[in-house]
Amino acid sequence: MKRLKKNLHQRSFCILSCLLLAAIFWSCSSKNSSEETSSFDPNHSYFPDQVSVDHAIGFDVTYHKNWKELQLFRHYNDFVDTVRYALVQRGTPKPEGFEETRTIQVPVQQVGSLSTTHLGMFEMLDALDQLKGVETATYVSSEKVRALVDQQRILELAPTGMLNTEVVLASGIEVLLGVGYPNSQNTSYQELENAGVPVLLNADWQEVDLLGRAEWVKMVAVLLNKEKQVNEAFSKIEKEYNEVLQLVNEKVEQGPITITGMVQGDAWYVSGGKSFGYQVLKTAKVNYPWSADNSTGSLKLDFETVYEFGLKADYWMVPGSAKTLDDIIQRDSRFRDFKSYQDQQIYNIYGRYTEGGGNDYYESGIVNPHVILKDVVSIFHPELLPNHELVYYARLK
């Protein structure tokens, strides 16, 4: 009992210490901001470079003289909500109408991330110096990020799967990028927000096309005042992506028959007709049996239904966690009858996969939609891109 009281006392002391450090940090920040505000020019536009959101449907940005309004939208399962943030240029007055935890000074100097999908964005913006924390290094693919974790320049915020609030508060992180549904009433990170650390719930995973997901790099850019860099980089990606898409539209009328997914128990889960998985394949004009379906996620079917299509399908994409043809047969020996198995035209997204379980498809792949598109097109129409070598996809052997 005494040991329990001692542990509770130590934990309480640690949390209070972190809160005190956070309070001192914000006090100093407020003092510096007050001093700098004396030179504030209300007629000056502090953001000469601005982003426009053209593909993503989960966020938007509106610019004012010395602040930007970032809106994060929830649009999942017919539930709609909007969370608004005021991103205020350091040393200038804050706008009215925003809670303290919805007001962020930019450029943000220390950011924490709880998703590997954000890491490629920081690398693309040459902003790893601003990345202070990741969930865990276990699932990180980037060698640069892993090296910074080893050097303790980037901290692990949830190495056991549970967010360590004390580490976040003691680290100096100003903004934490989480993952979830943007919700104006969200209380999941109340302790952090009470200490003055805003938590942005990034919903890039809700996007159903490659460019939409990639465009979330602009959301990170507006936090860092890196609009110029992101506009230059994204325009090149967009141009290359559209060139490949145009090539497909000009040369292909109908692609090969394709199935997706893998059997689990008595059911087979394939990509729904409105899902991200199928939308990626749709760019290559594949002949997909469930293209007319309206599911935004997986579509649950019985084994026999998919099996009939599998017998004649030319390709089989993303067969669960299978990494070899032997893995396929171990799941069900009847897969030997599939045309895709016999022709060895089965592909997964483990082209860049780490021993710890990291998958670069969901890391650097997020900001390389043009490369993923080239992978997909070269799989189904190799004659269109004869010199392309697969990056994020891999053929099962």
Wavefront OBJ file of the C-alpha trace (Angstrom):
o trace
v 0.000 0.000 0.000
v 2.853 2.336 0.871
v 4.526 1.527 -2.471
v 1.244 2.296 -4.301
v 0.929 5.646 -2.546
v 4.563 6.409 -3.345
v 4.051 5.569 -7.062
v 0.900 7.682 -7.206
v 2.739 10.544 -5.501
v 5.642 10.280 -7.974
v 3.277 10.205 -10.967
v 1.319 13.203 -9.660
v 4.553 15.106 -9.090
v 5.742 14.255 -12.634
v 2.493 15.414 -14.213
v 2.470 18.632 -12.146
v 6.078 19.278 -13.160
v 5.183 18.824 -16.836
v 2.209 21.154 -16.482
v 4.431 23.738 -14.767
v 6.987 23.520 -17.586
v 4.208 23.904 -20.127
v 2.829 26.919 -18.264
v 6.267 28.545 -18.175
v 6.706 27.853 -21.891
v 3.382 29.442 -22.789
v 4.025 32.346 -20.438
v 7.324 33.065 -22.188
v 5.679 32.683 -25.579
v 2.951 35.135 -24.609
v 5.540 37.621 -23.357
v 7.560 37.371 -26.562
v 4.405 37.715 -28.647
v 3.396 40.802 -26.685
v 6.782 42.394 -27.279
v 6.727 41.585 -31.003
v 3.138 42.824 -31.468
v 4.348 46.407 -31.068
v 5.703 46.193 -34.632
v 2.516 44.654 -36.029
v 1.291 46.261 -39.259
v -2.460 45.596 -39.730
v -2.204 46.450 -43.427
v 0.605 44.018 -44.164
v -0.147 40.590 -45.652
v 1.999 38.188 -43.661
v 1.417 35.242 -46.015
v 2.529 36.157 -49.551
v 2.447 32.479 -50.558
v -0.856 30.673 -50.144
v -2.193 27.194 -50.838
v -5.439 26.181 -52.478
v -7.096 22.842 -51.725
v -8.140 21.272 -55.015
v -8.375 17.521 -54.384
v -8.815 16.813 -50.670
v -12.289 17.015 -49.165
v -11.248 16.792 -45.512
v -9.751 20.237 -44.933
v -9.592 23.788 -46.232
v -7.591 26.951 -45.580
v -8.681 30.597 -45.689
v -6.134 33.421 -45.486
v -6.400 36.734 -43.656
v -3.805 39.468 -43.120
v -1.961 37.930 -40.170
v -3.765 34.637 -39.618
v -5.142 31.659 -41.498
v -8.246 29.680 -40.727
v -7.731 25.929 -40.953
v -10.908 23.878 -41.144
v -10.932 20.110 -40.635
v -14.076 18.363 -41.844
v -15.646 15.145 -40.685
v -17.729 13.588 -43.441
v -17.823 9.923 -42.538
v -20.964 7.765 -42.198
v -23.251 10.728 -42.908
v -21.978 12.561 -39.812
v -20.761 16.069 -40.601
v -18.719 18.284 -38.301
v -16.104 21.015 -38.650
v -13.232 21.943 -36.355
v -11.806 25.452 -36.864
v -8.305 26.618 -35.966
v -6.763 30.078 -36.090
v -3.143 29.864 -37.243
v -1.695 33.200 -36.164
v 1.604 34.636 -37.323
v 3.924 34.813 -34.326
v 4.058 38.213 -32.717
v 0.725 39.424 -34.124
v -2.723 39.764 -32.488
v -5.046 36.780 -32.214
v -8.485 36.927 -33.836
v -11.571 36.706 -31.664
v -13.918 33.749 -31.595
v -11.395 30.930 -31.106
v -10.693 28.937 -27.951
v -7.119 28.879 -26.677
v -6.668 25.279 -27.843
v -7.917 26.277 -31.289
v -5.353 29.083 -31.628
v -1.895 28.132 -32.875
v 1.129 30.359 -33.443
v 2.819 29.786 -36.776
v 5.267 28.762 -37.917
v 4.965 25.881 -35.455
v 8.456 24.980 -34.308
v 7.889 21.605 -32.594
v 5.324 19.088 -33.895
v 4.433 15.608 -32.691
v 2.855 12.972 -34.937
v 0.902 9.821 -34.122
v 0.759 8.467 -37.675
v 3.422 7.346 -40.136
v 1.329 8.919 -42.920
v 2.600 12.307 -41.734
v 6.294 11.425 -41.883
v 6.639 11.536 -45.654
v 5.047 14.975 -45.546
v 7.713 16.324 -43.199
v 10.466 14.838 -45.353
v 8.934 16.299 -48.496
v 8.894 19.748 -46.851
v 12.466 19.328 -45.563
v 11.018 19.846 -42.082
v 12.342 16.949 -40.008
v 13.915 19.530 -37.680
v 10.378 20.537 -36.720
v 9.293 16.938 -36.080
v 9.803 16.349 -32.371
v 7.907 13.116 -31.758
v 6.459 10.005 -33.435
v 4.151 7.323 -32.076
v 6.823 4.602 -32.182
v 9.880 3.921 -34.318
v 8.803 0.291 -34.764
v 6.625 0.999 -37.796
v 8.714 3.803 -39.303
v 10.161 3.127 -42.755
v 12.213 6.298 -43.206
v 15.882 5.755 -42.420
v 16.260 9.475 -41.695
v 13.480 9.446 -39.109
v 14.735 6.231 -37.515
v 18.218 7.733 -37.237
v 16.828 10.840 -35.534
v 14.936 8.620 -33.086
v 18.179 6.758 -32.324
v 19.827 10.128 -31.667
v 16.865 11.090 -29.421
v 16.241 14.152 -31.547
v 12.820 12.668 -32.248
v 11.013 11.098 -29.289
v 8.724 8.073 -29.160
v 5.404 9.296 -27.770
v 3.543 5.995 -27.574
v 6.060 3.128 -27.809
v 3.709 0.757 -25.952
v 0.625 1.797 -27.902
v -0.572 4.234 -25.227
v 0.198 7.944 -25.561
v 2.638 9.092 -22.879
v 1.197 12.474 -21.975
v 4.103 13.287 -19.677
v 6.627 12.893 -22.505
v 4.554 15.112 -24.799
v 4.261 17.858 -22.191
v 7.955 17.753 -21.273
v 9.129 17.715 -24.903
v 8.095 21.243 -25.879
v 5.752 19.967 -28.595
v 3.444 22.820 -29.597
v 1.001 20.854 -31.765
v 0.199 17.147 -31.871
v -1.077 15.563 -35.085
v -3.424 12.737 -34.187
v -5.555 10.397 -36.258
v -9.321 10.122 -36.088
v -12.559 11.846 -36.891
v -12.391 15.652 -36.654
v -14.932 16.403 -33.941
v -15.556 19.774 -32.322
v -16.605 18.003 -29.108
v -13.686 15.566 -28.984
v -12.291 15.020 -25.470
v -9.805 12.226 -26.188
v -6.800 14.470 -25.581
v -8.273 16.677 -22.855
v -5.232 16.511 -20.580
v -2.951 17.762 -23.353
v -5.315 20.501 -24.439
v -5.790 21.641 -20.841
v -2.009 22.080 -20.739
v -2.088 24.197 -23.903
v -1.121 21.609 -26.540
v -3.634 21.640 -29.433
v -4.351 18.264 -31.036
v -5.257 18.218 -34.739
v -7.073 15.061 -35.808
v -5.719 14.406 -39.271
v -8.286 12.650 -41.467
v -6.231 12.050 -44.600
v -7.338 8.413 -44.448
v -10.900 9.523 -45.313
v -9.792 10.622 -48.779
v -10.672 8.158 -51.529
v -8.150 9.081 -54.211
v -4.386 9.388 -54.422
v -4.128 13.139 -55.005
v -6.657 13.813 -52.246
v -4.536 11.989 -49.684
v -1.333 13.534 -50.952
v -2.754 17.045 -50.696
v -2.826 16.796 -46.914
v 0.832 17.763 -47.090
v -0.530 21.278 -47.597
v -2.173 21.096 -44.177
v 1.222 20.389 -42.627
v 2.749 23.162 -44.736
v 0.345 25.836 -43.455
v 1.348 24.950 -39.891
v 5.007 25.486 -40.785
v 4.542 28.505 -43.101
v 5.994 26.436 -45.933
v 3.397 27.300 -48.552
v 5.976 28.203 -51.180
v 7.811 24.898 -50.820
v 4.667 22.786 -50.874
v 3.208 24.571 -53.899
v 6.368 23.980 -55.907
v 6.646 20.319 -54.895
v 2.963 19.465 -55.242
v 2.606 21.092 -58.645
v 5.391 18.833 -59.985
v 3.717 15.757 -58.509
v 0.344 16.791 -59.882
v 1.799 17.392 -63.338
v 3.517 13.997 -63.473
v 0.416 12.247 -62.137
v -1.833 13.843 -64.748
v 0.588 12.992 -67.555
v 0.413 9.295 -66.659
v -3.357 9.463 -66.277
v -3.683 11.110 -69.684
v -1.536 8.369 -71.220
v -3.906 5.728 -69.852
v -6.989 7.597 -71.032
v -5.557 7.939 -74.529
v -4.288 4.373 -74.920
v -6.618 2.157 -72.880
v -10.292 1.446 -73.392
v -10.731 -1.477 -71.009
v -8.196 -3.042 -68.669
v -7.934 -6.675 -67.530
v -10.304 -8.421 -65.107
v -9.118 -7.931 -61.538
v -10.116 -9.130 -58.079
v -8.952 -7.824 -54.697
v -8.711 -8.828 -51.061
v -8.557 -12.160 -49.308
v -10.859 -14.672 -47.670
v -11.193 -14.399 -43.884
v -13.131 -17.216 -42.304
v -16.268 -17.784 -44.358
v -16.215 -14.319 -45.944
v -14.151 -12.608 -48.615
v -13.541 -8.894 -48.237
v -13.013 -7.034 -51.510
v -12.532 -3.309 -52.111
v -15.863 -1.507 -52.319
v -16.722 0.436 -55.465
v -16.231 3.797 -53.726
v -13.221 2.764 -51.653
v -9.700 4.116 -51.855
v -8.451 0.667 -52.869
v -10.628 0.480 -55.954
v -10.202 4.147 -56.875
v -6.454 3.499 -57.200
v -7.116 0.577 -59.554
v -9.744 2.556 -61.433
v -7.043 4.913 -62.714
v -5.755 1.977 -64.787
v -9.261 1.243 -66.125
v -9.347 -2.296 -64.784
v -12.402 -4.468 -65.320
v -13.571 -4.771 -61.717
v -16.610 -6.937 -60.911
v -17.765 -4.674 -58.060
v -17.141 -1.266 -59.628
v -20.845 -0.339 -59.334
v -20.901 -0.953 -55.582
v -21.275 2.123 -53.341
v -19.222 0.914 -50.364
v -16.436 3.277 -49.271
v -14.660 0.492 -47.391
v -14.519 -3.264 -47.782
v -17.391 -5.225 -49.279
v -18.156 -8.525 -47.543
v -18.961 -11.396 -49.930
v -19.194 -15.155 -49.633
v -16.239 -17.236 -50.796
v -18.052 -18.852 -53.726
v -19.006 -15.508 -55.277
v -15.420 -14.255 -55.451
v -14.061 -17.694 -56.306
v -16.060 -17.750 -59.556
v -14.529 -14.426 -60.597
v -11.088 -15.508 -59.375
v -10.998 -18.460 -61.743
v -10.934 -16.157 -64.772
v -9.506 -12.911 -63.353
v -6.235 -11.849 -64.989
v -4.938 -10.137 -61.845
v -5.318 -10.416 -58.108
v -4.424 -7.274 -56.164
v -3.575 -6.858 -52.475
v -4.385 -10.395 -51.242
v -4.360 -9.556 -47.546
v -1.017 -10.071 -45.816
v 0.227 -12.697 -48.288
v 3.802 -12.039 -49.427
v 4.521 -15.191 -51.442
v 2.629 -17.613 -53.661
v 3.086 -20.240 -50.943
v 1.250 -17.939 -48.528
v -1.650 -17.925 -50.982
v -1.845 -21.717 -51.221
v -1.510 -22.158 -47.472
v -4.648 -20.070 -47.108
v -6.621 -22.279 -49.504
v -5.269 -24.839 -51.990
v -8.132 -24.070 -54.393
v -6.368 -20.830 -55.287
v -4.140 -22.931 -57.556
v -7.051 -22.861 -59.990
v -6.963 -19.071 -60.280
v -5.679 -17.720 -63.574
v -3.766 -15.003 -61.693
v -1.971 -17.661 -59.630
v -1.047 -19.743 -62.663
v 0.219 -16.662 -64.525
v 1.894 -15.260 -61.375
v -0.004 -11.996 -61.619
v -0.703 -11.450 -57.938
v 0.536 -8.214 -56.349
v 0.643 -6.747 -52.858
v 1.695 -3.374 -51.439
v 4.799 -4.668 -49.653
v 7.367 -3.306 -52.082
v 8.954 -1.397 -49.217
v 8.347 -3.284 -46.009
v 10.460 -3.264 -42.837
v 11.144 -6.131 -40.452
v 9.284 -4.254 -37.734
v 6.132 -4.072 -39.813
v 6.511 -0.623 -41.360
v 5.022 -0.184 -44.820
v 6.325 2.697 -46.904
v 3.188 2.588 -49.070
v 1.498 4.398 -46.168
v 4.480 6.645 -45.439
v 6.393 8.147 -48.369
v 3.766 6.661 -50.680
v 1.259 9.200 -49.376
v 3.198 12.060 -50.977
v 4.183 10.088 -54.069
v 0.819 9.430 -55.734
v 2.442 9.709 -59.151
v 4.786 6.823 -58.303
v 1.938 4.648 -57.024
v 0.026 5.450 -60.208
v 3.029 4.423 -62.304
v 3.243 1.185 -60.340
v -0.404 0.385 -60.998
v -0.276 1.322 -64.682
v 2.916 -0.670 -65.262
v 1.283 -3.737 -63.662
v -1.827 -3.690 -65.852
v -0.372 -2.013 -68.954
v 3.403 -2.682 -68.966
v 3.675 -1.554 -72.587
v 2.794 2.023 -71.538
v 5.672 2.345 -69.053
v 8.272 -0.199 -70.213
v 11.114 1.266 -68.146
v 9.281 1.605 -64.853
v 10.311 -0.642 -61.971
v 7.834 -1.284 -59.174
v 8.407 0.761 -56.027
v 5.508 0.304 -53.616
v 3.921 -2.800 -55.153
v 5.546 -6.222 -55.428
v 4.695 -9.321 -57.452
v 4.285 -12.462 -55.384
v 6.779 -15.229 -56.210
l 1 2 3 4 5 6 7 8 9 10 11 12 13 14 15 16 17 18 19 20 21 22 23 24 25 26 27 28 29 30 31 32 33 34 35 36 37 38 39 40 41 42 43 44 45 46 47 48 49 50 51 52 53 54 55 56 57 58 59 60 61 62 63 64 65 66 67 68 69 70 71 72 73 74 75 76 77 78 79 80 81 82 83 84 85 86 87 88 89 90 91 92 93 94 95 96 97 98 99 100 101 102 103 104 105 106 107 108 109 110 111 112 113 114 115 116 117 118 119 120 121 122 123 124 125 126 127 128 129 130 131 132 133 134 135 136 137 138 139 140 141 142 143 144 145 146 147 148 149 150 151 152 153 154 155 156 157 158 159 160 161 162 163 164 165 166 167 168 169 170 171 172 173 174 175 176 177 178 179 180 181 182 183 184 185 186 187 188 189 190 191 192 193 194 195 196 197 198 199 200 201 202 203 204 205 206 207 208 209 210 211 212 213 214 215 216 217 218 219 220 221 222 223 224 225 226 227 228 229 230 231 232 233 234 235 236 237 238 239 240 241 242 243 244 245 246 247 248 249 250 251 252 253 254 255 256 257 258 259 260 261 262 263 264 265 266 267 268 269 270 271 272 273 274 275 276 277 278 279 280 281 282 283 284 285 286 287 288 289 290 291 292 293 294 295 296 297 298 299 300 301 302 303 304 305 306 307 308 309 310 311 312 313 314 315 316 317 318 319 320 321 322 323 324 325 326 327 328 329 330 331 332 333 334 335 336 337 338 339 340 341 342 343 344 345 346 347 348 349 350 351 352 353 354 355 356 357 358 359 360 361 362 363 364 365 366 367 368 369 370 371 372 373 374 375 376 377 378 379 380 381 382 383 384 385 386 387 388 389 390 391 392 393 394 395 396 397
